[in-house]
Structures are given as C-alpha cells and as structure tokens.
Amino acid sequence: MCGIVAYIGPKDASPFLLEGLQRLEYRGYDSAGVAVVAPATKGSPARLRICRTKGRVADLAAALPARFKGGTGIGHTRWATHGVPSDANAHPHTDNEGRIAVVHNGIIENAEELRAKLTADGAVFRSETDTEVLAHLIAAHRAQGGELEDAVRAALGLVIGTYGIAVLDAEQADRIVVARNGSPIVLGIGEKEMFAASDVSALVRYTRQVVHLEDGELATVRADGFRTFTEDARTVTRQPSTVDWEVGSYDTGGYAHYLLKEIHEQPGAVERTLSGRLDERFATAHLGGLNLDARELREIRRVKILGCGSAYYAGEMGAQLIEELARIPAHSEPASEFRYRNPVIEADTLYVAVSQSGETYDTLAAVQEVKRKGGRVLGVVNTVGSAIARACDGGIYLHAGPEVSVASTKAFTSTVVAFALLALHFGRVHDLSPADGRRIVAALKALPGQIREVLDQQDAVAELAAEYADSQGMMFIGRVRGYPVAREGAQKLKEISYVHAEAYPASELKHGPLALISPELPTVALVPDDELLDKNLTALGEIKAREGRVLAVAHRPIESRLADHCLVVPKSEPELDPLLLNIPLQLLAYHAAVALGRDVDKPRNLAKSVTVE
Ligand code: G6P
C-alpha cells in the first residue's frame, strides 16, 4: 500500500522516479508526487522542486514541468488513509521553508499529538496527512545543527507507528536518508548511482543488487554507496543480495492486463510451489521450512488459519484439506477479526498466517498476537523475507512469482497447493494411508496440466461473462468443499467488476437467499462430481423452479433443465477439486470486468498490500 522510490546519481532523477512509481502504482493509486533537489545556480542556492497531483502516475507525468531537473529525488504513489485524495495531501510533504521533503508509507499513530506541539512551535500544516508531521519534526531537528541522518533518527525517536520513509534535504543534496519500521524499504545498488524503493519491482530494470533494510534500520544513501545504521546510531553491515525474478515478471508480457497474465501463469506457479516438495517414495510432502518434526506435528490438536481477503478464502480451502487428509480440526478466520477479539491461544494449536505480500498489517498483527501469547505460527507467504515471513516460526514459501494485479489469482492457487502439501505431510504423520498419499501426490502432479486445460476454455468463458456481466448481481453457491470456491468466486467478481456478488452454502439457499432468486439474479453453482452431487442438483432444481438463471461449473455437462450454461473442468481427486473449479471463476470475473470497462488491475478504492489497520 503506497509506493516509494528514490534516486541519487549523475542522471536526472525524474525519469526513474516516474517509471518506478508506475511499477508501484498497484500498491496505491489515488495521488502521486515527486521531489528533486534543483542544483544551485549563480545567485540561488539548491532548492527543492515538488510536483504532486491527485490521480494516477500518468497525471503526474503530464503535470511535471519540462525542466524538472535534479539528480537527487524521491517519489510516492498514495492510497489515502489520513485525508482525502487531493493535491495537498499527496506526498512528498515539506516543512515551512520547503527545505525537507518526506515520502512515507505506514501510519504515524501519535500524529495528532505531535501536530499540536509542532503547531505551537510555529509549524504551518498544509495537509491533513500524518506524514507532514515527519517533515516538520525533521526540519526542527535539522535546525539544531548536525547531519540529516541525525535529524531523521531524532525525529523517528519521537514517533509511534509504522513507516517506510525517504527524506530529501535541499541543503544536503549529496544524500537521501531512508528508514524502515514495519513498511519495507529496499536499496538498489547501481554504477555510481543508487536507488531505493518500497518494493524491488521498481528497481529490477536498473539493478539486481539489492539490500533489504530491517525494521528499526535507517540508511544514508549516496551516489557512490550507502551506510546502514540503527535508531541508536550503531552502524550495521548489510550484504547485498541478488534479485532472482526476471525483469519480465513485472511486465504484462503481451497480455492486456496483469490479471490475465497472472491467471495464465498459474500452471508455472503451481509447478514452482510443488518443486522439490513431493516425496513419492513415502507418498508425502517434504517441507524444509516448517521447523516442526514428526513428534511435534503429532502433538498438534487443531489448526487455525489467519489471512485477509483472498488469503482468508484460500485458508478456508486449506482448512478443508487439513481436516480431510490429516483429520485434525482446522478453521480459517479473517486475521483482521482475530486480532481484535482477544483470542484464546492454545499450545496444541498450530497457527498458520497466509499472505501473498507478507505485509498485510492485520495479518502481521494477528501473528504478533499469537506469538506474544506463546503460540506457534507458520507462514504461507509469497514474498521472501517479508515482514510476516520473518515474524513466523517457520513456513512455506509459495514461489509463485510477483503478483502485481490487485486481485489475487496465482498466489491464491499456489496458497491452496501449499496447503495441500501441508495437509499431505500432516496426514502422513497421522493416519493417511500410503495409498491415499500416493493418490494426492499423483493428483498434485497433474494439476498444472489440468489448469492449462481450463485456461484453454477462455473464449467460452469470455462469451458467458459478457452475457452475465450486466446482471444486477450474482449469487455463488457451493456445498462443503465448494463453498470456499463460491466465496472466492464472489470476491473476485465484486472486486474487479463491481457487480454485487454474494456467496452462500448451497445448503443454506432455502433458509433465506432463495427469496432473491429471479431472472435478474443469476447463480453460479459449483457442482463437483462427488458424494454431494445429487444434493447440489436438487438446489439447481429449486433455483430453476423460481426462474433463476444458472451457470454451472461441473465435471460433466449438466442437463439444460437444471442449468442454462455449464463450464466443464477436469476432475482431480475430490479434496483438490476446489482448486480447478476456481479457475473458470477467475476468468469469469476478469472478462466481466473487461466487458464492463473496469480498470481491471487497479479496482477503485482497493490496494494490493494493505499495510494499515
Ligand atoms: C488486499 C487485496 C486482496 C488481498 C488481501 C490480502 O485486501 O486487495 O486482494 O487478498 O489484501 O493480501 P495478502 O498480501 O496478505 O495476501
């Protein structure tokens, strides 16, 4: 949520800043801004130049004056928390004199208190943001002498909250100071130039050599290098690491949208999640990062899965897999609720945090709550080295590759695959037979090819999507294993197409939602070929009897008496069927959004990584 970029070097900063912001735009896109230090000229000292605007990075690029020159600069793309999206609230923010500029991700919790003190001391606030407090605070400390990094350290010492920041000082244009506490900052090392950003995706075109700051760390970044240090001024040595994702991972690669590309990347993503983890000899999964031996696993009596949005729904599928394969009670709960309800933490419960980004604040807070009470947490996370991954006791990385589109697709699928591996491993430590283990191993290996088969039906799904897109709303129903699929399907549709969508267990239909059924409210029904097939067909009959339209997703064609349309997906093992049933729903949501002319990759009001409460 929100993106930060920074550049220092011999070139003009703005081209990198604008391109970097464009790459980070998926994290927040209601306003954007840049600041550079314009070099001193005869008679006038170096000064900050700032350009900010409500709207997209493209609006910022259009608003940028032609001669916006300077080799030291910072930029920001925003998802509003404090104050409406507006030019005035867009970052960078400055002090009274316009000498210090700050861009910030995160939340300053004691901003009001600091604002009152600073105002009393003469600071003039020009925005409603919490960030502006930082600019005034840093300026106040700079006025007392010392270097920019000392002023930033002193200011951060007074701040309660989370931040990733980059700071410019017109009078010390030979450096940028960055700091991290709960919101990522990465340095990029170039040839006589240095970069910084909140996400490597902004850097990969320029360098593969990066340094991830840890929480509580700052860095002074100069054109020829950097120095990292702690809040109490202790120097720390950070070795650069090499980014292993291809530059192309961050492009749309010829697809119309990131979302479509990511949907089509799923076979490869699943292969990577499975890679090296299937143990055919013992019909189990090998998960090196769990940090739990068989004895410890056997002591676990319950599994509680925590995540937000699609991660929560993937957790519901995960809970189902764990219960079925390991016969251990498992339950998924929104991390955002869990953390606020003073949850009972039990020693024999295994907690599993799910997050694509590894940054979602509510999920991180839930992990911290469990850890504080002595619980054990595993992470199912895509982003290596992210805050949630680091806060957990062990876990499974998805290796799904970067996911840029706000709505999660490939990370969702890879998460469910990771849960299948966990459930298999758990199951084989308990009572899952070798034969059943082999059955699951074989089914997992077949998944990438089966996903390809579903994706081949894209044109048919696109046609149906165009037909259903102008409905006043849609109902999604599924039973037991199908219910989380219905929930994720409804979530995807509403997120990106803004068509109202509700998910219900098929069994609950007659207890209320049947009242909504009419020709104007079509139903997407998950009808897998399993032990509940007859029950599901009965529900379809009930809908058709009320003149409801039905789009079925099934393993074999459904007779036209019960469904108006049917998408047939390949059959896996019953436990893994939900994964494949979900893929057409992603395509359905995508094509409905396209048909309605929506901004597919950047749906209104949302952001990719929600790093605020
Ligand atoms: C946001 C996004 C959702 C995503 C959720 C969890 O709300 O809009 O698409 O599912 O965050 O994100 P995470 O990175 O923790 O999986």
Boltz pocket constraint, residues with backbone or C-beta under 6 A from the ligand:
constraints:
  - pocket:
      binder: B
      contacts: [[A, 308], [A, 309], [A, 310], [A, 311], [A, 354], [A, 355], [A, 356], [A, 357], [A, 358], [A, 359], [A, 360], [A, 363], [A, 406], [A, 407], [A, 408], [A, 606], [A, 607], [A, 608], [A, 609], [A, 610]]
      max_distance: 6.0
